[in-house]
Amino acid sequence: MHLELLIPDLSWPGSDAAPTMQGAVAPTLARWLSRSTRQPAIGGSADDWLWRRFTAPAADDGQAGSPDGPAEPSARPIAPVTLALDGHAPGERWWIRADPVHFIVGRTGLRLAPPAYLQLRPEEAEALAGSVRAHFPALTPDFLAPGPARWYLGADRPFELDTTAPADAIGDDVDRNLPRGPGRKRWLGFVNEVQMLWFEHPVNRAREQRGEPTASGLWLHGPGRMPAPGLPGCTGAAGGGEPLAGLAALAGCRWIDTGAGVQNWLEQAGDGHWLLSLDALTAHRQAGDPSGWRTALDRLDAAWLTPIDAALQSGRIAGIDLRWPSRDGLSAARVVPADRLRFWRRQRPLAALLADPHGRSNA
């Protein structure tokens, strides 16, 4: 097997990055980064790279279609991709995600909570979605709520919105991340009405009494029509949650859930070229929890990276292309079995390695 390993949120952002990462150990990762050969950084975010990897470029976007090429525009029509994953046929219609979310009241306004913070029960989601359908009967045929966390609106024409993905808005001021564009007035009116509709909804009153976060409103994002599949150049993909599962399905690639652990994945994957996304750090970064992030990184190193390293040394894995976000875009390093023997490459602390996107000299 040749492995492409993506670790989103491997670097802690902001001014407290250094003290946050200082306490992380992750010995296998530190050795990889100290002794591997750094590759040129890839433009854009991890999500940009995955999108380019699994979708064909639009005819008018002027992109070359290379997964290592320039970043796509920020808008990625993820809505029809995950709609297909949820068992519905997007067809040629336009779709937008309309996910229920919780807003945190701060000193200067509302802030978006991480999506996992809300955790609606199926019956609660059904009741809230039912209230939206009853209040907007004209939208009922176009409003789908196949699960508690992912809801959709369909249309026969573009939504004319430039939206922000929840992952890019978590913890930030809600007003700064609301949809923009010609369709803003219409769809913000819809969102505001839902917010008022749910303010005294029985589901929210019951959750408030139990001390649980309430459903504050809907977050619109990812509008567009189903993209054409790309040529990802891999046998299959694993991990990465709903976005990668949806993109793999779009491109006709096999996808494996990583919930059963590394040995189960290795047994299921077989040979070939595999892309593995380990996103155990993401929830802690989104929640602004540095202690949880450090703990999750050390657990990730022990539970996944160390067994992968053993598979690399045994020959089960021929080589690893490691990728992680940094200030330069997506940093990259080539990890091979011989790296373990390169003792002259002094192992540096993980915090220093992650702070330096270029790594140490390969000499």
Residue pairs with C-beta under 8 A, 6 or more apart in sequence:
1 269
1 270
1 271
1 272
1 273
1 274
1 311
1 316
1 317
1 318
2 272
2 273
2 274
2 317
2 318
2 319
2 321
3 274
3 275
3 276
3 308
3 317
3 319
3 320
3 321
4 234
4 273
4 274
4 275
4 276
4 320
4 321
4 323
5 276
5 278
5 308
5 320
5 321
5 322
5 323
6 46
6 49
6 50
6 240
6 275
6 276
6 277
6 278
6 323
6 324
7 277
7 278
7 279
7 281
7 300
7 322
7 323
7 324
8 46
8 277
8 279
8 281
8 282
8 324
8 325
9 279
9 281
9 282
9 284
9 285
9 293
9 325
10 281
10 297
10 324
10 325
10 354
11 17
11 21
11 324
11 325
11 326
11 327
11 354
11 355
12 20
12 21
12 285
12 290
12 293
13 285
16 290
17 355
18 351
18 355
19 290
20 290
20 293
20 294
21 294
21 350
21 351
21 354
21 355
22 349
22 351
23 294
24 293
24 294
24 297
24 298
24 350
24 351
25 298
25 301
25 350
26 297
26 298
26 300
26 301
26 305
26 350
27 301
28 301
28 305
28 306
28 309
29 297
29 301
29 305
29 350
30 347
30 348
30 349
30 350
30 353
31 339
31 340
31 347
32 305
32 309
32 320
32 322
32 333
32 335
32 339
33 322
33 333
33 348
33 350
33 353
33 354
33 359
34 345
34 346
34 347
34 348
34 353
34 360
35 339
35 340
35 342
35 345
35 347
36 322
36 333
36 334
36 335
36 336
36 339
36 359
37 333
37 334
37 336
37 339
37 362
38 331
38 332
38 333
38 358
38 359
38 362
39 321
39 332
39 333
39 334
40 332
41 326
41 328
41 329
41 330
41 331
41 332
41 357
42 49
42 67
42 68
42 323
42 329
42 330
42 332
43 69
43 70
43 71
43 329
43 330
44 52
44 70
44 71
44 72
44 329
44 330
45 71
45 325
45 329
45 330
46 277
46 323
46 325
46 330
47 76
47 165
47 167
47 243
48 71
48 72
48 76
49 67
49 68
49 323
49 330
50 240
50 243
50 244
50 247
50 277
51 72
51 76
51 247
52 63
52 65
52 66
52 67
52 69
52 71
52 72
52 230
53 67
53 230
53 232
53 233
53 247
53 275
54 229
54 230
54 232
54 247
54 248
54 250
54 251
54 253
55 227
55 228
55 229
55 230
55 247
55 250
55 251
56 65
56 227
56 228
56 229
56 230
56 231
57 63
57 64
57 65
57 72
57 230
58 227
61 72
61 73
63 69
63 70
63 72
64 70
65 230
67 232
67 233
71 329
74 162
75 162
75 163
75 223
75 224
76 165
76 222
76 224
77 95
77 222
77 223
77 224
77 225
77 226
77 227
78 97
78 165
78 221
78 222
78 243
78 246
79 95
79 96
79 97
79 152
79 221
79 222
79 223
79 224
80 90
80 95
80 224
80 225
80 226
80 227
81 226
81 227
81 243
81 246
81 247
81 249
81 250
82 97
82 150
82 222
82 242
82 243
82 246
83 90
83 95
83 144
83 152
84 90
84 226
84 246
84 249
84 250
85 242
85 245
85 246
85 249
86 144
86 146
86 147
86 150
87 146
88 144
88 146
88 152
90 225
90 226
91 226
92 225
92 226
93 154
93 155
93 156
93 225
94 154
94 155
94 156
94 157
94 158
94 159
94 223
94 224
94 225
95 152
95 153
95 154
95 155
95 223
95 224
95 225
96 152
96 153
96 155
96 159
96 161
96 163
96 220
96 221
96 222
96 223
96 224
97 150
97 151
97 152
97 219
97 220
97 221
97 222
97 223
98 143
98 151
98 152
98 153
98 218
98 219
98 220
99 115
99 149
99 150
99 151
99 166
99 218
99 219
99 221
100 118
100 120
100 125
100 128
100 148
100 149
100 151
100 215
100 217
100 218
100 219
101 112
101 113
101 115
101 118
101 166
101 215
101 216
101 217
101 218
101 219
102 113
102 117
102 118
102 213
102 214
102 215
102 216
103 110
103 111
103 112
103 113
103 174
103 216
103 217
104 110
104 111
104 112
104 113
108 173
109 173
109 174
109 175
110 173
110 174
110 175
110 216
111 171
111 172
111 173
111 174
112 166
112 169
112 170
112 171
112 172
112 174
112 177
112 219
113 170
113 213
114 166
114 170
114 283
114 286
114 287
115 149
115 166
116 283
116 286
117 213
117 287
118 149
118 213
118 215
119 148
120 128
120 148
120 149
120 215
121 148
122 147
122 148
124 148
124 203
124 207
124 215
125 145
125 147
125 148
125 149
126 145
127 201
127 202
127 203
128 198
128 201
128 203
128 215
129 143
129 145
129 151
131 197
131 198
131 201
132 139
132 143
132 194
132 197
132 218
133 139
133 140
133 143
135 193
135 194
135 197
136 143
136 190
136 193
139 153
139 190
141 154
142 153
142 154
142 155
143 151
143 152
143 153
143 154
144 151
144 152
144 153
144 154
145 151
145 152
146 152
150 242
151 218
153 159
153 220
158 183
158 223
158 224
159 183
159 187
159 220
159 223
160 181
160 182
160 183
161 179
161 180
161 181
161 183
161 184
161 187
161 220
161 223
162 179
162 180
162 181
163 179
163 220
163 221
163 222
163 223
164 177
164 178
164 179
164 221
165 221
165 222
166 219
166 221
167 282
167 286
168 177
169 177
169 219
170 286
171 286
171 288
178 184
178 188
178 191
179 187
179 188
179 220
187 220
190 218
191 217
191 218
191 220
192 217
194 217
194 218
195 216
195 217
195 218
198 204
198 214
198 215
198 216
198 217
201 215
203 215
204 214
204 215
207 213
207 214
207 215
208 214
226 250
227 250
229 250
229 251
229 252
230 251
231 251
232 248
232 251
232 253
232 275
233 273
234 253
234 272
234 273
234 274
234 275
235 253
235 254
235 269
235 270
235 271
235 272
235 273
235 274
236 248
236 253
236 254
236 255
236 256
236 269
236 272
236 274
236 275
237 244
237 247
237 248
237 253
237 254
237 255
237 256
237 274
237 275
237 276
237 277
238 255
238 256
238 257
238 258
238 265
238 269
238 274
238 275
238 276
238 277
239 256
239 257
239 258
239 276
239 277
239 278
239 279
240 277
240 279
241 279
244 255
244 275
244 277
245 255
245 257
248 254
248 255
249 255
256 265
256 268
256 269
258 265
258 276
258 278
261 303
262 303
262 304
262 307
262 308
263 307
265 276
266 307
266 311
266 316
278 300
278 304
280 296
280 299
280 300
281 293
281 296
281 297
281 300
284 290
284 292
284 293
284 296
285 293
308 317
308 320
311 317
312 319
312 320
312 335
312 336
312 337
313 337
313 340
315 337
319 334
319 335
319 336
319 337
320 334
320 335
320 336
321 332
321 333
321 334
321 335
322 332
322 333
322 334
322 335
323 330
323 331
323 332
324 330
324 331
324 354
325 331
326 354
326 357
327 357
328 357
331 357
333 359
345 360
346 360
348 360
353 359
353 360
